[in-house]
Amino acid sequence: MTTIAIVDYGIGNLRSAEKALQFVGADAFLTSDSARIAAAEAVVVPGVGNFGACMSALQAGGLAEVVRDCATSRKPFLGICVGMQMLFDGSDEAPRVPGLGVLKGNVKRLSDSERLPHIAWNTVAVSPDSRMFSGLGKNPWLYFVHSYAAVVTEESVTTHWTSYGHRFVCAVESGNVWATQFHPEKSGSVGLSLLENFVKAAS
């Protein structure tokens, strides 16, 4: 059974992510222990709320370095919501707070032409040959709660898109790193299938 460390830095939808991963067959566990995170076969970093608060909590818990190391290794890695945003260089939500810099780009506020935050089920336009979305169809419905989204500047990163006010990247795949702006753990059977794909990739 694949061991998956869910990084517990005091912020995030941790229990829901843990239960969803356990449901699809992973030995998933919450931990704030750097050694256990480094030893796990795969790592998941959830996140909710403010980018600056999440980065500060990660730093305060002494976990930023091990998270960055895991994401830049070959270890399967999944970032969820702000856990995705923190992988980038920074965010307009907290301009003075650097991100982890694993992926190139910055996080920008969604268009004010629509009510924020974006709290809704929305379809995702899936890029061809995606491992993350394998078996989920071309336009699966996923659940979103956010006001900011990443602007990806690396052409080598596989991007998946949705629209709310304007079109934006809602998920990425880059080698061992998968990341979603939506919440797979709150997205019913489709979200569970995506998490099952992650577990299979980590096996």
Secondary structure, 3 states (H helix, E strand, C coil): CCEEEEECCCCCCHHHHHHHHHHCCCEEEEECCHHHHHHCCEEEECCCCCHHHHHHHHHHCCCHHHHHHHHCCCCCEEEECHHHHCCCCEECCCCCCECCCCCCEEEEECCCCCCCCEEEEEECECCCCCCCCCCCCCCCEEEEEECEEEEECCCCCEEEEEECCCEEEEEEEECCEEEECCCHHHCHHHHHHHHHHHHHHHC
